[in-house]
Amino acid sequence: MGELILQVNHLSKSFGSNLVLRDIDFTVEKGDVISIIGASGSGKSTLLRCINLLETPTSGEILYHGKNVVARGVNATEYRSHVGMVFQSFNLFNNMTVLENCMVGQTKVLKRGKEEARQHAMKYLEEVGMAPYINAKPRQISGGQKQRVAIARAMAMDPEVLLFDEPTSALDPEMVGEVLSVMQRLAEEGMTMLVVTHEMAFARDVSTRVVYMNQGVICEDGSPEELFGNPQKQETRDFLSRFRNS
């Protein structure tokens, strides 16, 4: 067993009378690449948003290195610097250049000096192939390029875990590959990642673990070989049968 980073215990989330997550138990170890799959509306993105404290769980706890981050008095901004998030809609600042987008969190949250933040930003912009575009504004680059900038921005905070919320779903098909290849490289470098995705080939080929969610619960959780090769539950088989030919 590896080093335990996150542990989710009995997590539930309601919006009014709508119970979106029910009694979720879940662990993330160092080096895990976990793909969370399931139909739209199954609670995948809500789970990620709870883990990142963008939503407050209705009940249950989220332990980061054993400390419950849902408890009162926890500095959510500081916690998020360790558990970064990449959104499907990029969430870049439109009034800032690519480089500024990758520096602002470092200077504001991590209190890095400008030069250190710049060097750090450049390191990751080069890694995702966006160094030639550092002076561009988000409106001047493609969706795939925006997402690569968003990944570089998250990486520049030196997070321990990166959460990806359907990072390719807003992209044109020809741009999906360029983002997935960046994510695959991060996985190969040992980045701990939690990825909500509809990209079944990525889930099957890159993940160390796959979690199938349905109607707010985790139905199945296992290795890609187990989940894709020999799913235990009928609803998992039904869901995966749609992707068998892709």
C-alpha positions as CSV (number, residue, x, y, z in Angstrom):
1,M,0.0,0.0,0.0
2,G,1.3,3.4,-1.0
3,E,1.3,6.7,0.9
4,L,-2.3,7.7,1.6
5,I,-3.0,11.3,0.5
6,L,-6.8,11.7,0.5
7,Q,-9.4,9.6,2.2
8,V,-13.1,10.3,1.7
9,N,-15.4,8.8,4.4
10,H,-19.2,8.5,4.2
11,L,-19.4,11.6,1.9
12,S,-22.9,12.8,1.0
13,K,-24.0,15.9,-0.9
14,S,-27.5,17.3,-1.3
15,F,-28.8,20.3,-3.3
16,G,-32.1,21.0,-1.5
17,S,-34.0,17.7,-1.6
18,N,-31.9,16.3,-4.4
19,L,-29.3,13.8,-3.0
20,V,-26.4,13.9,-5.5
21,L,-23.8,11.9,-3.6
22,R,-24.6,9.1,-1.2
23,D,-22.2,7.6,1.3
24,I,-19.1,7.8,-0.8
25,D,-15.9,6.0,0.5
26,F,-12.8,6.5,-1.4
27,T,-9.0,6.7,-1.1
28,V,-6.2,8.3,-3.2
29,E,-2.6,7.1,-2.8
30,K,0.5,8.8,-4.0
31,G,1.0,8.1,-7.7
32,D,-2.6,7.0,-8.3
33,V,-4.1,7.9,-11.6
34,I,-7.8,7.4,-11.0
35,S,-10.4,7.8,-13.8
36,I,-14.0,8.4,-12.6
37,I,-16.5,7.3,-15.2
38,G,-20.3,7.2,-15.4
39,A,-23.2,8.7,-17.2
40,S,-23.9,12.4,-17.0
41,G,-25.6,13.3,-13.7
42,S,-24.1,10.4,-11.8
43,G,-22.3,12.7,-9.3
44,K,-18.8,12.6,-10.7
45,S,-18.1,16.3,-11.0
46,T,-19.9,17.0,-7.7
47,L,-17.5,14.5,-6.0
48,L,-14.5,16.3,-7.5
49,R,-15.9,19.7,-6.5
50,C,-16.4,18.5,-2.9
51,I,-12.9,17.1,-2.8
52,N,-11.7,20.6,-3.9
53,L,-14.0,22.3,-1.4
54,L,-15.8,24.2,-4.2
55,E,-18.9,22.5,-2.8
56,T,-19.4,21.8,0.9
57,P,-20.4,18.2,1.6
58,T,-23.7,17.7,3.4
59,S,-22.1,15.0,5.6
60,G,-19.0,12.9,5.8
61,E,-15.3,13.9,5.9
62,I,-12.4,14.4,3.5
63,L,-9.0,13.7,5.1
64,Y,-5.9,15.2,3.5
65,H,-2.9,13.5,5.2
66,G,-5.3,12.6,8.0
67,K,-6.6,16.1,8.6
68,N,-10.3,16.7,8.0
69,V,-10.5,19.6,5.5
70,V,-14.3,19.9,5.9
71,A,-13.9,20.9,9.5
72,R,-14.3,24.5,10.6
73,G,-11.3,26.7,10.4
74,V,-9.6,25.0,7.5
75,N,-8.0,27.4,5.0
76,A,-9.6,26.3,1.7
77,T,-7.3,28.4,-0.4
78,E,-4.2,26.9,1.2
79,Y,-5.6,23.4,0.8
80,R,-6.4,24.0,-2.8
81,S,-2.8,24.9,-3.5
82,H,-2.0,21.2,-2.7
83,V,-5.0,19.8,-4.4
84,G,-5.2,21.6,-7.8
85,M,-8.1,21.6,-10.2
86,V,-8.4,21.8,-14.0
87,F,-11.9,22.7,-15.2
88,Q,-13.7,21.8,-18.4
89,S,-14.3,25.5,-19.1
90,F,-10.6,26.4,-18.5
91,N,-11.4,29.2,-16.0
92,L,-8.5,31.4,-17.3
93,F,-8.5,35.1,-16.6
94,N,-9.3,36.7,-19.9
95,N,-7.6,40.0,-19.0
96,M,-4.3,38.4,-18.3
97,T,-1.7,36.9,-20.7
98,V,-0.9,33.2,-20.7
99,L,2.2,33.8,-18.5
100,E,0.3,36.1,-16.1
101,N,-2.4,33.4,-15.7
102,C,0.3,30.9,-14.6
103,M,2.0,33.4,-12.2
104,V,-1.0,34.9,-10.3
105,G,-1.8,32.0,-8.0
106,Q,1.9,31.6,-7.2
107,T,2.3,35.2,-6.2
108,K,-1.0,35.6,-4.4
109,V,-1.3,32.2,-2.6
110,L,2.2,30.9,-2.4
111,K,3.7,34.4,-1.9
112,R,6.4,33.7,-4.4
113,G,8.4,36.6,-5.8
114,K,7.7,37.6,-9.4
115,E,10.9,36.2,-10.9
116,E,10.6,32.9,-9.1
117,A,6.9,32.6,-10.2
118,R,7.9,33.5,-13.8
119,Q,10.5,30.8,-14.0
120,H,8.2,28.3,-12.5
121,A,5.4,29.2,-14.9
122,M,7.8,29.0,-17.8
123,K,8.9,25.5,-16.8
124,Y,5.4,24.2,-17.0
125,L,4.4,26.2,-20.1
126,E,7.3,24.7,-21.9
127,E,6.3,21.2,-20.7
128,V,2.8,21.6,-22.2
129,G,4.1,23.2,-25.4
130,M,2.7,26.7,-24.7
131,A,5.9,28.7,-24.2
132,P,5.6,30.4,-27.6
133,Y,2.3,31.9,-26.5
134,I,3.2,33.5,-23.2
135,N,2.1,37.0,-24.3
136,A,-1.2,35.9,-25.8
137,K,-4.5,36.5,-24.1
138,P,-6.9,33.5,-23.8
139,R,-9.2,34.8,-26.6
140,Q,-6.2,34.5,-29.0
141,I,-5.6,30.8,-28.5
142,S,-7.6,27.6,-29.2
143,G,-9.5,25.6,-26.7
144,G,-6.9,22.9,-26.6
145,Q,-4.2,25.5,-26.0
146,K,-6.3,27.1,-23.2
147,Q,-6.6,23.8,-21.5
148,R,-2.9,23.2,-21.8
149,V,-2.3,26.6,-20.2
150,A,-4.8,25.7,-17.4
151,I,-2.8,22.5,-16.7
152,A,0.4,24.4,-16.6
153,R,-1.2,26.9,-14.2
154,A,-2.3,24.1,-11.9
155,M,1.1,22.4,-12.1
156,A,2.9,25.7,-11.3
157,M,1.4,25.6,-7.8
158,D,3.3,22.4,-7.2
159,P,0.2,20.5,-6.1
160,E,0.3,17.0,-4.6
161,V,-2.8,16.0,-6.4
162,L,-4.4,17.3,-9.6
163,L,-8.1,17.0,-10.2
164,F,-9.4,17.1,-13.8
165,D,-13.1,17.8,-14.3
166,E,-13.9,16.5,-17.8
167,P,-10.9,18.4,-19.2
168,T,-11.7,17.5,-22.8
169,S,-15.5,17.8,-23.0
170,A,-15.5,21.5,-24.1
171,L,-12.9,20.8,-26.9
172,D,-13.3,20.1,-30.6
173,P,-12.4,16.5,-31.4
174,E,-9.1,17.4,-33.0
175,M,-7.9,19.2,-29.9
176,V,-8.8,16.4,-27.4
177,G,-5.6,14.4,-28.3
178,E,-3.2,17.2,-27.5
179,V,-4.7,17.6,-24.0
180,L,-4.8,13.9,-23.3
181,S,-1.2,13.5,-24.4
182,V,-0.2,16.1,-21.8
183,M,-2.2,14.3,-19.1
184,Q,-0.6,11.0,-20.1
185,R,2.8,12.5,-19.8
186,L,2.0,13.8,-16.3
187,A,0.8,10.3,-15.3
188,E,4.0,8.8,-16.6
189,E,6.0,11.3,-14.5
190,G,4.2,10.1,-11.4
191,M,1.7,12.9,-10.8
192,T,-1.2,11.8,-8.6
193,M,-4.4,12.5,-10.6
194,L,-8.1,12.2,-10.3
195,V,-9.8,12.5,-13.6
196,V,-13.5,12.7,-14.3
197,T,-13.7,11.7,-18.0
198,H,-15.8,10.4,-20.9
199,E,-12.5,9.3,-22.7
200,M,-12.7,5.6,-22.2
201,A,-9.4,4.9,-23.9
202,F,-7.6,7.2,-21.5
203,A,-9.4,5.5,-18.5
204,R,-8.5,2.1,-19.8
205,D,-4.9,2.7,-20.9
206,V,-3.5,5.4,-18.6
207,S,-5.3,4.9,-15.2
208,T,-4.0,2.8,-12.4
209,R,-7.6,2.7,-11.1
210,V,-11.1,3.2,-12.5
211,V,-14.2,4.2,-10.5
212,Y,-17.6,3.7,-12.0
213,M,-20.3,5.9,-10.5
214,N,-24.0,5.6,-11.0
215,Q,-26.8,7.7,-9.4
216,G,-24.6,9.2,-6.7
217,V,-22.8,6.1,-5.5
218,I,-19.6,4.2,-6.4
219,C,-20.8,1.0,-8.1
220,E,-17.4,-0.4,-8.9
221,D,-13.8,0.5,-8.1
222,G,-10.9,-1.5,-9.5
223,S,-8.0,-1.7,-11.9
224,P,-8.7,-0.9,-15.6
225,E,-8.2,-4.6,-16.4
226,E,-10.8,-5.6,-13.8
227,L,-13.3,-2.9,-14.7
228,F,-13.1,-3.1,-18.5
229,G,-12.2,-6.7,-18.8
230,N,-14.5,-8.3,-16.2
231,P,-17.0,-5.8,-14.7
232,Q,-18.8,-7.3,-11.7
233,K,-22.1,-5.4,-11.8
234,Q,-24.8,-5.4,-14.5
235,E,-25.0,-1.6,-14.6
236,T,-21.2,-1.3,-15.2
237,R,-21.5,-3.8,-18.0
238,D,-24.4,-1.9,-19.5
239,F,-22.5,1.4,-19.3
240,L,-19.3,0.0,-20.8
241,S,-21.1,-1.9,-23.6
242,R,-21.7,1.5,-25.3
243,F,-18.0,2.0,-25.6
244,R,-16.9,-1.5,-26.6
245,N,-16.7,-0.6,-30.3
246,S,-15.0,2.7,-29.9
